[in-house]
Amino acid sequence: RLNRLPEVKAFIREDVKFFHNVEYKAIPGANPDLFLLNAAGEKVQKFDLSKLNRKECEALLTDLGFYKKISSNEEVPEEFQKGPYALKRDEL
C-alpha cells in the first residue's frame, strides 16, 4: 500500500527516525495509520496518514508534541522525554 503513497512512504522511510518516541512497524497491505499508545502500550488514538502529504505527516507529529531531532545523535530536551502526546483542544 505504501508504494501507492509516495509522500507517506518518504515520511516513514526518511523522517520518522528523527522523531523521539515514534517507531514504525511494517504490516504488509495495511493502511498507514499512526497509533498513539498509553503507558501500558494500549492504543488510545488513531490517525490515518494515507490522506496526508509528507509535510502534513510531519506537522501532525509536531502538533501532537513529538520532538523532531535534527540529527540522530541529538539529545532530546527533558520536556519531550515523555508524553502526554495529544492535539491541543482547538486543533481537534
VMD Tcl script that draws the C-alpha trace (Angstrom):
set ca {
  {0.00 0.00 0.00}
  {2.86 2.42 0.71}
  {4.03 2.16 -2.89}
  {0.83 3.99 -3.89}
  {1.51 6.72 -1.32}
  {4.97 8.13 -2.16}
  {4.69 11.10 0.23}
  {3.76 8.92 3.21}
  {6.41 6.38 2.21}
  {9.09 9.10 2.14}
  {7.94 10.34 5.55}
  {8.12 6.84 7.05}
  {11.44 5.90 5.44}
  {13.26 9.21 5.93}
  {11.61 11.30 8.66}
  {10.17 9.01 11.35}
  {13.63 8.05 12.64}
  {14.19 11.65 13.77}
  {11.07 11.79 15.98}
  {11.56 10.84 19.63}
  {9.24 8.08 20.91}
  {8.00 7.22 17.40}
  {8.59 3.85 15.80}
  {7.42 2.31 12.55}
  {6.10 -1.22 12.34}
  {5.51 -2.61 8.85}
  {2.31 -4.57 8.33}
  {2.06 -5.70 4.69}
  {-1.09 -4.43 2.98}
  {-2.23 -2.39 5.99}
  {-3.30 1.24 5.87}
  {-0.56 3.62 7.09}
  {-2.09 4.54 10.43}
  {-0.46 6.34 13.34}
  {-1.44 4.90 16.71}
  {-0.91 6.71 19.99}
  {-0.29 4.32 22.85}
  {-0.66 4.85 26.58}
  {1.99 3.83 29.13}
  {0.57 0.29 29.14}
  {1.02 0.02 25.36}
  {-2.71 0.19 24.63}
  {-3.96 2.07 21.56}
  {-5.76 5.24 22.60}
  {-5.96 7.21 19.36}
  {-5.58 6.53 15.63}
  {-4.71 8.83 12.72}
  {-4.97 7.84 9.04}
  {-1.81 9.05 7.29}
  {-2.91 7.97 3.79}
  {-4.67 11.29 3.17}
  {-1.66 13.39 4.19}
  {1.44 14.50 2.33}
  {4.93 14.36 3.82}
  {4.81 17.84 5.37}
  {1.36 17.19 6.84}
  {2.58 13.94 8.42}
  {5.48 15.81 9.99}
  {3.17 18.62 11.16}
  {0.81 16.09 12.75}
  {3.59 14.59 14.87}
  {4.88 18.04 15.81}
  {1.36 19.21 16.70}
  {0.93 16.11 18.86}
  {4.01 17.16 20.83}
  {6.62 14.76 19.46}
  {10.14 16.16 19.32}
  {11.96 16.07 15.97}
  {15.71 15.78 16.29}
  {17.97 17.50 13.77}
  {20.39 14.56 13.83}
  {20.05 11.01 15.12}
  {22.54 11.61 17.95}
  {20.92 14.84 19.21}
  {19.89 14.87 22.87}
  {16.14 15.16 23.45}
  {15.16 18.01 25.82}
  {13.74 16.88 29.18}
  {10.26 18.28 28.46}
  {9.97 15.98 25.41}
  {11.23 12.77 27.05}
  {7.70 11.51 27.80}
  {4.13 12.29 26.75}
  {1.37 13.07 27.03}
  {1.04 13.42 23.31}
  {-2.23 14.92 22.12}
  {-3.57 17.57 19.81}
  {-4.45 20.82 21.50}
  {-8.21 21.14 22.01}
  {-8.56 23.93 19.40}
  {-6.91 21.70 16.77}
  {-9.39 18.83 17.13}
}
mol new
graphics top color blue
foreach p $ca { graphics top sphere $p radius 0.5 }
foreach p [lrange $ca 0 end-1] q [lrange $ca 1 end] { graphics top cylinder $p $q radius 0.2 }
display resetview
